[in-house]
């Protein structure tokens, strides 16, 4: 697709966006994504050594990754998101939980629809993967971020979610959101229930 940009009568500047699903990442693409990731999540670099240990303990779910959605402008990666999947049991019901992780966009391409394109593509992939519901965690203190995911059908989990880290320690947090994918019934079970959603081992 092509996106136009310009002011008044000035000539519009166009860039093309191509979105693809990758099961694995070529080295060049991975390096580009790593650079965007560091730019988008710079706060991680500011963590203390102790906080980094906790962060690694929480986010220990690389084995759940089923692919990546990548947006490129010609040969340059301008956005990416990790797509994940695992089976959990919630309220005595088995469900396939899809995951959206690490959505990031190049700084100079933000507010141009890149993030929306990534999210739509990732949700399509979770649907093809047979996921009942989709889960993600985000900074819920930022209203614009919550609204961004709400437009894709995500709703905050008011009663929180819980999981175990690599160490076996259990964490309970309140920054999770879920959306229906293949099962509205299981999505409603999460939203309407009174239990914290146990997402299994490791956060996304």
N, C-alpha and C positions, 0 to 999 in steps of 0.2 A: 504494500500500500504506500501511497505518497502523502506526505503531510505538508501543507503550505504554511508559510509564516511571513508576515510583513506588516508594515504600518502605512496607513493612508494610501497614497498613490504609488508608493515605492514598489519596486519589483519584488514579487514574492520569492523567497528562497525555499527550495524544496529539498527534502532528503527522503530517501526510500527506506522503509522498514520491512525487513524480512524476518519472520518468526519461525523457528524450527524446534523440533524435539530432538535431543541428543541423549542416547543411553550412556555414552562415555564422552569425555571431552578431549579433543586434540590438544596438544601441549600449548599451541599458540592461543587457542580460545581460552584455555584454563588460565593462562597468564593474564589475559585481558580481563577476565571475570574477577580474578584475585585483586587486580588493581581497583576495579569498580567497587568490589566488596569492602576493601580497606577504606575507600573514600566514603562509602555510605554508612559503614559501621565503625567509624573512627573511635567511637567511645570505648570499644573493646581494647584498643591500644592503651587506653588510660587506666585500665584496671590495675589494681595492685597485684603483686604475685599471689597473694592469698585469694583474691577475687577471681583470678584467672584459673586457679585450681578448681574453685567451685563451678565456674563457667564450663570448664571441660567436663566436669562430673555430670552436669546437667545435660549438656548437648553431646551425647555419646551415641547417636543413632545413625551413623553413616551407613550401616547395613540395611536400613529401611529405604534408602534412596533407589528410585526406579528410573530416574532420568532428570533432565534439565530442559527448561524452556529458555531459548536464547533468542534475543532480538539483535539483528545486525543492521547497520547502515553501510551498505557495500561490504567491505571486508572487516569493518570495525564492530566489535561487540559493544552495544550501548545499553544492554539490560539483560538480566538473567534471574531465574528463580529455580530453586531445587524442588523436585516433586518426590514425595515419599508415600509409603504405604505400609501398613501393618494390620494384623488382626488383633482385636482386643475383646474383652468381655466386659460389658457394662450392664448393671442391673440384671445379671443372669442371662443376658442376651449377647450372642456373638455378633460382632460387626467388623466390617473392613473399614478401617480409618485411613483416609487419605491425608496427606500433609502438604502444606505450602511453607517453604522455608527460605529465608535469606533473599527475599525479593529486593533487587537493587537496580538502580538506573544511573547511567553516567550523568554527572552533575550538569553538563551543558545540554542534556537532552531531557531534562525533567519538565513536567507539566506539558508534555506533548503527546500523551497517550501511550507511552511506552509501558508504563506500569500496568495500565488497564489491559493492554494487549497481552502482556505476560500472564496476567491473572486469568484471563479468558482461556488462553491456550492451556495453561496448567489445569484448570478445572475440566476442560475437555479431555485431557489425558487421564485425569483421575476417574472420569466417567468410563472411559474405555478400559481402565484397569479394574472396573467393577467395585469401586469404593462406595460404601453406603453414605458416608458423611465425610466432610473435609474439616480439618482443624488447622489453626495457626495461632501463634502468639504474637502480640504486637504491643507497642507503647500506647496503652489505652488512655494515658493522660493527654495525648494529642488528639483533639477532636477531629481534625482533618484526616488523620490516619484511620480512625475508627469509621468515619464516613466513607472513606475510599473502599474499605472492605465490605461495609454494609451494602454498597451499591452492587456488589457481586453476590449478595445473599447471605453474608456472614452476620451472625448475631453473637453478642458477648455472652459468655457462660457466667451467669450471675452468681452461681453457687461454687464457682472455681473449678480447677482441675488439679489432679495430682499425678505424680509419676515417681519412679525410682531412678536415681542416678547410677552411674557406673559402679560407684562404691557400695550401692545398696541403700544409701540414704534416701528417705522419702521426702519429696518436696510438694508443697501445696501452694498454688499461685492463682491469681485472679486476672490474668491478662490474656486469657484464651478466647477465641471466637470459633464458631462452627457454622457450617452451611450444609444444606442437603445436597447430595449428589445423585445416588441411585435409590435412596430410601428416605422418603419424607417421614415415614413412621419412626425410624430409628433416630432421625434428627429431632423429632418432636419428643422422643423419649429422653434425650439428653437435655433439651431446653426446659421441658415441663417437669422433669424429675427434681428431687430434692437432694440427690447425692452429688458429690463432686465427681467429675468425669475422670476416671482413671485411664490415662492414655498409655500406660504400660511402662516400658523401660526407656528413659531418655526423652528429653523435650525436642521439639523441632523449631 
